[in-house]
Amino acid sequence: MLPLIIIGIGKLVYFISRIFNIGSGGTWPGEIALRVKPDILKEFSSKLNKGCILVAGTNGKTTTSLMIKKILESEGNKVIHNGSGANLLNGVVSSFIQYASWNGQIDADWGVFEIDENSLPIVLNNLIYSSSEARSSRLLASNNKKLIIVLLNLFRDQLDRYGEVDVIAEKWGKALTKLPKLFQKQMEHATDSIFCLSCGGRLTYDGIYYSHLGVWKCERCGAKRPKPDISKWESLLPGVYNKYNALAAVSTAKTLGIPEKIIKKSLMNFSPAFGRQEEFIINEKKVKIFLSKNPAGFNETLRTVISLGAKKLLFVLNDRIPDGRDVSWIWDVDFEEFLNNSMDIIVSGDRAYDMALRIKYANSSKFQIEEDLKKAIYLSIRKTPKSETLYILPTYSAMLEVRKILKGRKIL
């Protein structure tokens, strides 16, 4: 009876949030549910017919989890997914509440959830254990259900919140070693670090594709990049990072035995998640949003938009809680390599002057500062010819603002 009441209250909170425009309703239903019944996630997940897939990493988890969802649905599966981007424990619980019927039924085969990299150990703990069970017993949510953990990458991101990459890596390692042996089967992968995980020696590279990801080897102990189970797959989305995302989704699908024909069809028809290469047509002009929230992601975004012929750029830098208060990371972005004075650049956001200073030091003098985001978007669109595309590169909270302005057509 308690879960039924929790679902009812959660759905009511969700609808109130949406009606009064006080948020997407992606976290509060779950937050309330967890306070009433801390082990509610284990109970919800036990109702899934086939199991759970968790996707964690600094970059790419939204796109990869959406790809996996689409592939599973193409095979006829019913999928619960935190598509709003609420990727903490309360967001996962909220997704179950939103999906459940008013009478408490959860008729779904899979739960596919993107998970904040710092929250992965917490979510794993809540999925596998119940507070009423002895921690040493390691009882599973359901012995015949699958739990697939997709680990994408770790890059420097929100240092004021997470600390350095090795802090998150250590948390992941401890969480994974605590898993029952039933869960500890691994596919060979190609995620790397600049230091050898076996001996601590510095790695050398025969090729670098994306930040520290590439073909590596350790001269000290002889360790080298494992041969990936899957290394080639056609993807319509531009950017090297999206090739990594697609390969992760394909690896997951193949692990589940999904036919290659279904996988290919799903990815060929795939549309990006919100704010990730999302496209708008405003005044007959094409506008594309590329979320850019850390050095590795920003570099790859710049590389991608320049390969697409970008001439009009709008950078929006915020320093709110979802972005991280410390914006010193912009000095690790390789603006010097990518920007030139033939580009028309406008900078905006809470920390517009910080971004402007960074661009100035990159020897790019052709830029304009407009602190008011709505005016910055209007100005950028006005300066973009119909034959060109405006590329907007915002941090996370800025991306939400940009989408709200564009979707509401408040610039018109």
Backbone hydrogen bonds in HBPLUS format (Angstrom, degrees):
<---DONOR---> <-ACCEPTOR-->    atom                        ^
c    i                          cat <-CA-CA->   ^        H-A-AA   ^      H-
h    n   atom  resd res      DA  || num        DHA   H-A  angle D-A-AA Bond
n    s   type  num  typ     dist DA aas  dist angle  dist       angle   num
A0005-ILE N   A0001-MET O   3.09 MM   4  6.46 152.8  2.17 152.2 159.5     1
A0006-ILE N   A0002-LEU O   2.90 MM   4  6.18 160.4  1.94 156.1 162.3     2
A0007-ILE N   A0003-PRO O   2.87 MM   4  6.07 158.4  1.91 148.9 154.0     3
A0008-GLY N   A0004-LEU O   3.06 MM   4  6.27 159.0  2.10 143.8 149.4     4
A0009-ILE N   A0005-ILE O   2.92 MM   4  6.18 166.8  1.94 156.7 159.4     5
A0010-GLY N   A0006-ILE O   2.82 MM   4  5.92 161.8  1.85 149.3 155.4     6
A0011-LYS N   A0007-ILE O   2.88 MM   4  6.03 160.1  1.92 151.1 155.6     7
A0012-LEU N   A0008-GLY O   3.09 MM   4  6.26 154.3  2.16 143.1 150.3     8
A0013-VAL N   A0009-ILE O   2.93 MM   4  6.22 159.3  1.97 154.1 159.3     9
A0014-TYR N   A0010-GLY O   2.93 MM   4  6.16 155.8  1.99 146.9 153.9    10
A0015-PHE N   A0011-LYS O   2.97 MM   4  6.23 163.9  1.99 151.8 154.7    11
A0016-ILE N   A0012-LEU O   2.98 MM   4  6.17 159.6  2.02 150.5 156.4    12
A0017-SER N   A0013-VAL O   2.94 MM   4  6.10 159.8  1.98 149.0 154.5    13
A0018-ARG N   A0014-TYR O   3.06 MM   4  6.35 155.2  2.13 147.7 154.2    14
A0019-ILE N   A0015-PHE O   2.85 MM   4  6.00 165.0  1.87 152.5 156.9    15
A0020-PHE N   A0016-ILE O   3.00 MM   4  6.03 169.7  2.02 152.9 155.4    16
A0022-ILE N   A0017-SER O   2.96 MM   5  5.03 157.2  2.01 144.1 150.0    17
A0021-ASN N   A0018-ARG O   3.30 MM   3  5.00 157.9  2.36  95.8 101.9    18
A0031-GLU N   A0027-THR O   2.89 MM   4  6.11 153.9  1.96 153.7 162.5    19
A0032-ILE N   A0028-TRP O   2.97 MM   4  6.10 168.0  1.98 158.4 159.4    20
A0033-ALA N   A0029-PRO O   3.05 MM   4  6.20 160.0  2.09 143.3 149.4    21
A0034-LEU N   A0030-GLY O   2.92 MM   4  6.08 157.6  1.97 150.2 155.1    22
A0035-ARG N   A0031-GLU O   3.19 MM   4  6.40 143.6  2.33 141.0 150.1    23
A0036-VAL N   A0032-ILE O   3.14 MM   4  6.43 148.0  2.25 147.6 156.0    24
A0037-LYS N   A0033-ALA O   2.81 MM   4  5.96 166.4  1.83 155.0 159.5    25
A0040-ILE N   A0037-LYS O   3.04 MM   3  5.47 144.3  2.17 133.3 130.2    26
A0044-PHE N   A0040-ILE O   2.91 MM   4  6.19 160.4  1.95 154.1 159.5    27
A0045-SER N   A0041-LEU O   2.84 MM   4  5.98 172.7  1.84 156.0 158.2    28
A0046-SER N   A0042-LYS O   3.12 MM   4  6.16 141.0  2.28 138.4 147.5    29
A0047-LYS N   A0044-PHE O   3.01 MM   3  5.58 156.5  2.06 114.6 122.0    30
A0048-LEU N   A0045-SER O   3.12 MM   3  5.47 161.4  2.16 109.7 115.5    31
A0049-ASN N   A0108-ALA O   2.98 MM  59  6.31 166.7  2.00 145.4 149.7    32
A0050-LYS N   A0109-ASP O   2.75 MM  59  5.07 156.3  1.81 138.0 140.5    33
A0146-LYS N   A0050-LYS O   2.90 MM  96  6.24 171.4  1.91 152.2 150.1    34
A0051-GLY N   A0109-ASP O   3.26 MM  58  6.82 146.7  2.38 160.2 162.5    35
A0111-GLY N   A0051-GLY O   3.05 MM  60  6.50 144.2  2.18 146.1 156.0    36
A0052-CYS N   A0146-LYS O   2.89 MM  94  6.26 149.2  1.98 156.9 157.5    37
A0148-ILE N   A0052-CYS O   2.92 MM  96  6.35 163.8  1.95 155.8 160.3    38
A0053-ILE N   A0111-GLY O   2.74 MM  58  6.11 157.5  1.79 168.5 172.2    39
A0113-PHE N   A0053-ILE O   2.92 MM  60  6.32 164.8  1.94 169.7 174.2    40
A0054-LEU N   A0148-ILE O   2.82 MM  94  6.26 159.8  1.86 165.6 171.3    41
A0150-VAL N   A0054-LEU O   2.71 MM  96  5.99 176.3  1.71 172.8 174.0    42
A0055-VAL N   A0113-PHE O   2.87 MM  58  6.15 160.1  1.91 157.8 159.0    43
A0115-ILE N   A0055-VAL O   2.77 MM  60  5.78 162.3  1.80 151.6 151.1    44
A0056-ALA N   A0150-VAL O   2.92 MM  94  6.26 163.0  1.95 165.4 170.3    45
A0152-LEU N   A0056-ALA O   2.90 MM  96  6.19 171.1  1.90 163.8 166.8    46
A0058-THR N   A0153-ASN O   3.15 MM  95  5.97 150.7  2.24 123.7 132.5    47
A0064-THR N   A0060-GLY O   2.90 MM   4  5.92 168.2  1.91 156.8 160.8    48
A0065-SER N   A0061-LYS O   2.99 MM   4  5.83 162.2  2.03 138.2 143.8    49
A0066-LEU N   A0062-THR O   3.11 MM   4  6.19 151.9  2.19 140.8 148.6    50
A0067-MET N   A0063-THR O   2.92 MM   4  6.19 152.8  1.99 148.5 156.4    51
A0068-ILE N   A0064-THR O   2.97 MM   4  6.27 161.7  2.01 153.2 157.4    52
A0069-LYS N   A0065-SER O   2.95 MM   4  6.15 157.4  2.00 143.4 149.9    53
A0070-LYS N   A0066-LEU O   2.95 MM   4  6.19 163.6  1.98 151.8 155.2    54
A0071-ILE N   A0067-MET O   2.98 MM   4  6.25 158.7  2.03 151.7 157.5    55
A0072-LEU N   A0068-ILE O   2.97 MM   4  6.19 166.7  1.98 155.2 158.4    56
A0073-GLU N   A0069-LYS O   2.91 MM   4  6.14 160.6  1.95 153.4 159.1    57
A0074-SER N   A0070-LYS O   2.93 MM   4  6.09 146.4  2.04 142.6 151.6    58
A0075-GLU N   A0072-LEU O   3.09 MM   3  5.25 138.6  2.27  98.5 110.3    59
A0077-ASN N   A0072-LEU O   3.09 MM   5  5.48 160.2  2.13 143.9 139.7    60
A0076-GLY N   A0073-GLU O   2.88 MM   3  4.97 156.8  1.93 104.7 111.6    61
A0109-ASP N   A0078-LYS O   2.80 MM  31  5.19 146.8  1.91 129.0 139.4    62
A0110-TRP N   A0078-LYS O   3.11 MM  32  6.50 164.9  2.14 159.1 163.8    63
A0080-ILE N   A0110-TRP O   2.89 MM  30  6.30 162.1  1.92 153.2 158.2    64
A0112-VAL N   A0080-ILE O   2.80 MM  32  6.12 165.4  1.82 176.9 177.8    65
A0085-GLY N   A0082-ASN O   3.14 MM   3  5.97 169.1  2.15 123.5 126.9    66
A0116-ASP N   A0087-ASN O   2.98 MM  29  5.34 170.4  1.99 135.4 135.2    67
A0091-GLY N   A0088-LEU O   3.01 MM   3  5.18 125.6  2.32 101.2 115.7    68
A0092-VAL N   A0088-LEU O   3.13 MM   4  6.52 151.4  2.22 155.2 162.9    69
A0093-VAL N   A0089-LEU O   3.12 MM   4  6.44 165.8  2.15 155.2 158.4    70
A0094-SER N   A0090-ASN O   2.93 MM   4  6.04 152.8  2.00 138.6 146.7    71
A0095-SER N   A0091-GLY O   3.05 MM   4  6.28 145.0  2.18 139.8 148.1    72
A0096-PHE N   A0092-VAL O   3.33 MM   4  6.77 150.7  2.43 146.3 152.6    73
A0097-ILE N   A0093-VAL O   3.09 MM   4  6.44 158.7  2.14 150.8 156.9    74
A0098-GLN N   A0094-SER O   2.88 MM   4  6.13 162.9  1.91 156.6 160.4    75
A0099-TYR N   A0095-SER O   3.08 MM   4  6.19 150.1  2.17 141.4 149.2    76
A0100-ALA N   A0096-PHE O   2.90 MM   4  5.99 151.5  1.99 151.0 158.3    77
A0101-SER N   A0105-GLN O   2.91 MM   4  5.22 161.4  1.95 147.7 153.3    78
A0104-GLY N   A0101-SER O   2.93 MM   3  5.26 157.6  1.99 115.6 117.7    79
A0119-SER N   A0116-ASP O   2.82 MM   3  5.16 137.6  2.00 109.1 122.4    80
A0122-ILE N   A0119-SER O   3.02 MM   3  5.24 117.2  2.43 104.7 120.4    81
A0123-VAL N   A0119-SER O   2.95 MM   4  6.21 164.9  1.98 165.7 170.2    82
A0124-LEU N   A0120-LEU O   2.92 MM   4  6.06 168.3  1.93 160.0 163.3    83
A0125-ASN N   A0121-PRO O   3.00 MM   4  6.08 158.5  2.05 141.4 147.4    84
A0126-ASN N   A0122-ILE O   3.04 MM   4  6.29 152.0  2.12 145.6 152.9    85
A0127-LEU N   A0123-VAL O   2.87 MM   4  6.07 137.9  2.05 146.8 158.8    86
A0128-ILE N   A0124-LEU O   3.08 MM   4  6.19 156.8  2.14 153.5 157.8    87
A0129-TYR N   A0125-ASN O   3.08 MM   4  5.84 161.8  2.11 142.5 148.2    88
A0133-GLU N   A0130-SER O   2.96 MM   3  5.28 164.3  1.98 113.2 118.5    89
A0137-SER N   A0134-ALA O   2.99 MM   3  5.46 151.3  2.08 112.5 121.0    90
A0145-LYS N   A0142-SER O   3.19 MM   3  5.54 163.7  2.22 122.1 121.1    91
A0161-ARG N   A0158-GLN O   2.88 MM   3  5.41 148.2  1.98 113.8 123.7    92
A0162-TYR N   A0158-GLN O   2.85 MM   4  6.02 171.1  1.86 165.3 167.8    93
A0163-GLY N   A0159-LEU O   2.94 MM   4  4.39 134.8  2.15 107.2 120.4    94
A0167-VAL N   A0164-GLU O   3.04 MM   3  5.66 146.6  2.16 114.6 123.6    95
A0169-ALA N   A0165-VAL O   2.97 MM   4  6.25 165.9  1.99 155.9 160.6    96
A0170-GLU N   A0166-ASP O   2.95 MM   4  5.96 152.3  2.03 136.7 143.0    97
A0171-LYS N   A0167-VAL O   3.18 MM   4  6.47 154.0  2.25 141.9 148.6    98
A0172-TRP N   A0168-ILE O   2.88 MM   4  6.20 160.9  1.91 157.4 162.6    99
A0173-GLY N   A0169-ALA O   2.90 MM   4  6.13 163.5  1.93 149.1 153.8   100
A0174-LYS N   A0170-GLU O   3.02 MM   4  6.26 162.8  2.05 151.0 154.4   101
A0175-ALA N   A0171-LYS O   3.00 MM   4  6.18 160.3  2.04 148.9 154.6   102
A0176-LEU N   A0172-TRP O   2.88 MM   4  6.08 160.8  1.92 158.8 163.7   103
A0177-THR N   A0173-GLY O   3.02 MM   4  6.17 154.6  2.09 147.4 154.0   104
A0179-LEU N   A0176-LEU O   3.16 MM   3  5.33 155.3  2.22 103.1 110.6   105
A0183-PHE N   A0180-PRO O   2.84 MM   3  5.73 158.9  1.88 128.8 133.5   106
A0184-GLN N   A0181-LYS O   3.05 MM   3  5.07 159.9  2.09 107.5 113.9   107
A0203-LEU N   A0194-ILE O   2.98 MM   9  5.43 177.6  1.98 140.0 140.5   108
A0196-CYS N   A0201-GLY O   2.69 MM   5  5.21 172.4  1.70 160.8 163.2   109
A0200-GLY N   A0196-CYS O   2.90 MM   4  4.68 137.9  2.08 121.9 133.0   110
A0204-THR N   A0217-LYS O   2.93 MM  13  5.56 168.4  1.95 166.7 168.6   111
A0217-LYS N   A0204-THR O   2.93 MM  13  5.56 138.7  2.10 155.6 165.0   112
A0206-ASP N   A0215-VAL O   2.87 MM   9  5.49 161.5  1.90 163.4 168.9   113
A0215-VAL N   A0207-GLY O   2.78 MM   8  5.15 149.0  1.87 143.4 154.1   114
A0209-TYR N   A0213-LEU O   2.80 MM   4  5.78 159.9  1.84 153.5 160.5   115
A0210-TYR N   A0213-LEU O   3.26 MM   3  5.07 164.2  2.29 137.8 140.7   116
A0213-LEU N   A0210-TYR O   2.80 MM   3  5.07 163.9  1.82 133.8 135.5   117
A0225-ARG N   A0216-TRP O   3.00 MM   9  5.37 157.0  2.06 149.4 143.0   118
A0218-CYS N   A0223-ALA O   2.73 MM   5  5.23 155.2  1.79 166.1 162.7   119
A0222-GLY N   A0218-CYS O   2.91 MM   4  5.18 138.7  2.08 136.0 146.6   120
A0242-ASN N   A0239-GLY O   3.18 MM   3  5.44 133.7  2.40 100.7 112.1   121
A0243-LYS N   A0240-VAL O   2.93 MM   3  5.17 135.5  2.13 103.3 116.4   122
A0244-TYR N   A0240-VAL O   3.25 MM   4  6.75 149.1  2.35 148.6 156.7   123
A0245-ASN N   A0241-TYR O   3.05 MM   4  6.39 154.7  2.12 141.2 148.2   124
A0246-ALA N   A0242-ASN O   2.90 MM   4  6.02 161.6  1.93 140.8 145.5   125
A0247-LEU N   A0243-LYS O   2.94 MM   4  6.11 159.8  1.99 146.2 151.8   126
A0248-ALA N   A0244-TYR O   3.01 MM   4  6.23 151.4  2.09 147.7 155.1   127
A0249-ALA N   A0245-ASN O   3.04 MM   4  6.35 157.8  2.09 149.7 155.6   128
A0250-VAL N   A0246-ALA O   2.84 MM   4  6.06 161.7  1.87 154.1 159.5   129
A0251-SER N   A0247-LEU O   2.88 MM   4  5.96 157.8  1.93 142.7 149.1   130
A0252-THR N   A0248-ALA O   3.09 MM   4  6.29 155.6  2.15 143.0 149.0   131
A0253-ALA N   A0249-ALA O   2.97 MM   4  6.25 162.1  2.00 149.2 154.1   132
A0254-LYS N   A0250-VAL O   2.84 MM   4  6.05 161.8  1.87 156.0 160.6   133
A0255-THR N   A0251-SER O   2.98 MM   4  6.13 147.0  2.09 141.3 150.3   134
A0256-LEU N   A0252-THR O   3.21 MM   4  6.54 139.0  2.39 141.1 151.3   135
A0256-LEU N   A0253-ALA O   3.10 MM   3  5.18 128.2  2.38  95.1 108.5   136
A0258-ILE N   A0253-ALA O   3.09 MM   5  5.50 167.8  2.10 152.3 148.4   137
A0257-GLY N   A0254-LYS O   2.99 MM   3  4.86 155.6  2.05  99.1 106.8   138
A0262-ILE N   A0259-PRO O   3.12 MM   3  5.56 125.4  2.43 108.1 120.0   139
A0263-ILE N   A0259-PRO O   3.22 MM   4  6.59 159.7  2.26 150.4 156.4   140
A0264-LYS N   A0260-GLU O   2.92 MM   4  6.11 170.7  1.93 157.8 159.2   141
A0265-LYS N   A0261-LYS O   3.12 MM   4  6.24 165.7  2.14 144.6 148.7   142
A0266-SER N   A0262-ILE O   3.01 MM   4  6.13 159.1  2.06 148.6 154.1   143
A0267-LEU N   A0263-ILE O   3.09 MM   4  6.35 163.7  2.12 155.9 159.3   144
A0268-MET N   A0264-LYS O   2.93 MM   4  6.04 150.9  2.01 151.8 160.2   145
A0269-ASN N   A0265-LYS O   3.23 MM   4  6.32 137.0  2.42 138.9 148.1   146
A0270-PHE N   A0267-LEU O   3.29 MM   3  4.82 164.5  2.32  97.2 100.0   147
A0276-ARG N   A0273-ALA O   3.08 MM   3  5.52 162.6  2.11 134.3 135.9   148
A0291-LEU N   A0275-GLY O   2.97 MM  16  5.73 138.4  2.15 158.7 171.1   149
A0277-GLN N   A0289-ILE O   2.70 MM  12  5.19 128.3  1.96 146.7 162.7   150
A0289-ILE N   A0278-GLU O   2.90 MM  11  5.32 158.2  1.95 150.9 158.1   151
A0280-PHE N   A0287-VAL O   2.75 MM   7  5.05 158.3  1.79 154.1 160.8   152
A0287-VAL N   A0280-PHE O   2.79 MM   7  5.05 163.1  1.82 156.8 157.1   153
A0282-ILE N   A0285-LYS O   2.81 MM   3  5.13 155.3  1.87 155.3 154.3   154
A0285-LYS N   A0282-ILE O   2.80 MM   3  5.13 148.5  1.90 110.3 120.9   155
A0390-LEU N   A0286-LYS O   2.97 MM 104  6.40 164.6  2.00 160.2 159.9   156
A0288-LYS N   A0390-LEU O   2.88 MM 102  6.26 166.4  1.90 169.8 174.0   157
A0392-ILE N   A0288-LYS O   2.82 MM 104  6.12 172.2  1.82 167.8 170.5   158
A0290-PHE N   A0392-ILE O   2.87 MM 102  6.16 167.6  1.89 168.6 170.5   159
A0292-SER N   A0394-PRO O   2.85 MM 102  5.62 175.1  1.85 156.8 156.1   160
A0298-PHE N   A0294-ASN O   2.82 MM   4  5.86 164.3  1.84 164.5 169.9   161
A0299-ASN N   A0295-PRO O   2.93 MM   4  6.03 165.5  1.96 152.6 156.2   162
A0300-GLU N   A0296-ALA O   3.19 MM   4  6.39 162.0  2.23 145.5 150.0   163
A0301-THR N   A0297-GLY O   2.89 MM   4  6.07 150.2  1.98 146.2 155.2   164
A0302-LEU N   A0298-PHE O   2.89 MM   4  6.13 166.1  1.91 155.6 158.5   165
A0303-ARG N   A0299-ASN O   2.94 MM   4  6.15 160.7  1.98 147.3 153.2   166
A0304-THR N   A0300-GLU O   2.94 MM   4  6.06 150.5  2.02 139.9 147.8   167
A0305-VAL N   A0301-THR O   2.86 MM   4  6.13 172.1  1.86 164.4 164.5   168
A0306-ILE N   A0302-LEU O   3.03 MM   4  6.00 157.8  2.08 147.6 153.7   169
A0307-SER N   A0303-ARG O   3.14 MM   4  6.24 146.6  2.26 133.9 142.7   170
A0308-LEU N   A0304-THR O   3.09 MM   4  6.40 127.3  2.38 137.5 151.9   171
A0310-ALA N   A0305-VAL O   2.98 MM   5  5.44 153.7  2.05 142.0 145.5   172
A0309-GLY N   A0306-ILE O   2.97 MM   3  4.97 160.3  2.01 103.5 109.0   173
A0344-ASP N   A0311-LYS O   2.75 MM  33  6.03 170.5  1.76 178.1 178.2   174
A0391-TYR N   A0312-LYS O   3.10 MM  79  6.34 175.9  2.10 153.6 154.7   175
A0313-LEU N   A0344-ASP O   2.96 MM  31  6.26 167.3  1.97 157.4 160.2   176
A0346-ILE N   A0313-LEU O   2.96 MM  33  6.39 153.3  2.03 151.5 160.0   177
A0314-LEU N   A0391-TYR O   2.94 MM  77  6.30 152.6  2.02 156.6 158.0   178
A0393-LEU N   A0314-LEU O   2.79 MM  79  6.12 163.0  1.82 160.0 165.7   179
A0315-PHE N   A0346-ILE O   2.93 MM  31  6.38 153.2  2.00 159.3 165.9   180
A0348-SER N   A0315-PHE O   2.84 MM  33  6.24 150.1  1.93 159.6 168.6   181
A0316-VAL N   A0393-LEU O   3.11 MM  77  6.24 164.4  2.14 133.4 134.6   182
A0395-THR N   A0316-VAL O   3.08 MM  79  6.51 139.2  2.25 164.8 175.5   183
A0317-LEU N   A0348-SER O   3.08 MM  31  6.50 155.4  2.14 148.9 141.6   184
A0351-ARG N   A0317-LEU O   2.93 MM  34  5.49 173.7  1.94 159.2 157.4   185
A0323-ASP N   A0320-ARG O   2.83 MM   3  5.27 137.6  2.01 113.2 126.3   186
A0324-GLY N   A0320-ARG O   2.88 MM   4  5.93 143.5  2.02 157.1 168.2   187
A0330-ILE N   A0327-VAL O   3.18 MM   3  6.18 175.2  2.18 128.4 129.0   188
A0331-TRP N   A0328-SER O   3.10 MM   3  5.93 165.4  2.12 122.6 126.7   189
A0332-ASP N   A0329-TRP O   2.90 MM   3  5.40 162.4  1.93 116.2 122.1   190
A0333-VAL N   A0330-ILE O   3.27 MM   3  5.30 162.7  2.30 101.1 105.9   191
A0335-PHE N   A0333-VAL O   2.91 MM   2  5.71 139.0  2.08 102.0  91.4   192
A0337-GLU N   A0334-ASP O   3.12 MM   3  5.53 134.5  2.34 106.3 117.0   193
A0338-PHE N   A0335-PHE O   3.06 MM   3  5.22 123.5  2.40  99.0 113.5   194
A0339-LEU N   A0335-PHE O   2.87 MM   4  5.58 175.9  1.87 160.4 161.0   195
A0343-MET N   A0340-ASN O   3.18 MM   3  5.99 169.0  2.19 122.9 126.0   196
A0368-GLN N   A0345-ILE O   2.89 MM  23  6.38 140.0  2.05 141.7 154.4   197
A0347-VAL N   A0368-GLN O   2.85 MM  21  6.28 158.2  1.89 162.4 169.1   198
A0370-GLU N   A0347-VAL O   2.98 MM  23  6.21 168.8  2.00 175.1 175.1   199
A0352-ALA N   A0349-GLY O   3.26 MM   3  5.02 139.4  2.44 118.7 110.5   200
A0354-ASP N   A0351-ARG O   3.15 MM   3  5.36 126.5  2.45 101.0 114.4   201
A0355-MET N   A0351-ARG O   3.19 MM   4  6.58 160.4  2.23 154.2 159.1   202
A0356-ALA N   A0352-ALA O   2.86 MM   4  6.11 154.5  1.92 147.2 155.3   203
A0357-LEU N   A0353-TYR O   2.96 MM   4  6.07 156.9  2.01 140.9 146.3   204
A0358-ARG N   A0354-ASP O   3.06 MM   4  6.32 156.3  2.11 144.7 151.2   205
A0359-ILE N   A0355-MET O   2.97 MM   4  6.24 158.9  2.01 152.3 157.5   206
A0360-LYS N   A0356-ALA O   2.87 MM   4  6.06 153.0  1.94 146.8 155.0   207
A0361-TYR N   A0357-LEU O   2.98 MM   4  6.26 156.3  2.04 149.7 154.8   208
A0362-ALA N   A0358-ARG O   3.15 MM   4  6.40 123.7  2.48 132.5 147.1   209
A0362-ALA N   A0359-ILE O   3.00 MM   3  4.91 135.2  2.21  93.0 106.5   210
A0364-SER N   A0359-ILE O   3.33 MM   5  5.86 158.6  2.38 156.2 155.7   211
A0363-ASN N   A0360-LYS O   3.03 MM   3  5.42 147.6  2.14 115.6 117.6   212
A0367-PHE N   A0365-SER O   3.12 MM   2  5.93 126.8  2.42 106.0  91.4   213
A0376-ALA N   A0372-ASP O   2.87 MM   4  6.09 152.0  1.95 150.6 159.9   214
A0377-ILE N   A0373-LEU O   2.90 MM   4  6.15 157.7  1.95 154.6 158.7   215
A0378-TYR N   A0374-LYS O   3.01 MM   4  6.21 164.7  2.04 146.7 151.3   216
A0379-LEU N   A0375-LYS O   2.82 MM   4  5.95 165.0  1.84 151.4 155.6   217
A0380-SER N   A0376-ALA O   2.92 MM   4  6.02 157.3  1.97 142.9 149.6   218
A0381-ILE N   A0377-ILE O   2.94 MM   4  6.13 162.8  1.97 153.8 157.8   219
A0382-ARG N   A0378-TYR O   2.94 MM   4  6.10 159.1  1.98 148.1 154.6   220
A0383-LYS N   A0379-LEU O   3.03 MM   4  6.22 145.8  2.15 144.6 152.9   221
A0384-THR N   A0381-ILE O   3.09 MM   3  5.11 153.7  2.16 102.0 110.3   222
A0388-GLU N   A0385-PRO O   3.02 MM   3  5.42 165.0  2.05 113.9 118.8   223
A0399-MET N   A0395-THR O   2.77 MM   4  5.92 146.5  1.88 153.5 163.6   224
A0399-MET N   A0396-TYR O   3.06 MM   3  5.07 118.9  2.45  95.0 110.1   225
A0400-LEU N   A0396-TYR O   3.19 MM   4  6.60 152.7  2.27 151.6 157.6   226
A0401-GLU N   A0397-SER O   3.20 MM   4  6.51 152.9  2.28 141.4 148.3   227
A0402-VAL N   A0398-ALA O   2.83 MM   4  6.09 162.9  1.86 155.3 160.1   228
A0403-ARG N   A0399-MET O   2.95 MM   4  6.13 165.5  1.97 152.1 155.4   229
A0404-LYS N   A0400-LEU O   3.06 MM   4  6.20 154.2  2.13 140.4 147.6   230
A0405-ILE N   A0401-GLU O   2.98 MM   4  6.27 156.9  2.04 152.1 157.9   231
A0406-LEU N   A0402-VAL O   2.91 MM   4  6.15 167.2  1.92 155.4 159.0   232
A0407-LYS N   A0403-ARG O   2.73 MM   4  5.73 168.7  1.74 154.0 158.0   233
A0408-GLY N   A0404-LYS O   2.97 MM   4  5.79 145.5  2.10 132.9 142.3   234
A0410-LYS N   A0405-ILE O   3.10 MM   5  5.36 147.8  2.21 149.8 155.8   235
A0409-ARG N   A0406-LEU O   3.10 MM   3  4.89 147.5  2.21  93.7 103.6   236
A0412-LEU N   A0409-ARG O   3.20 MM   3  5.79 166.4  2.22 115.2 119.3   237
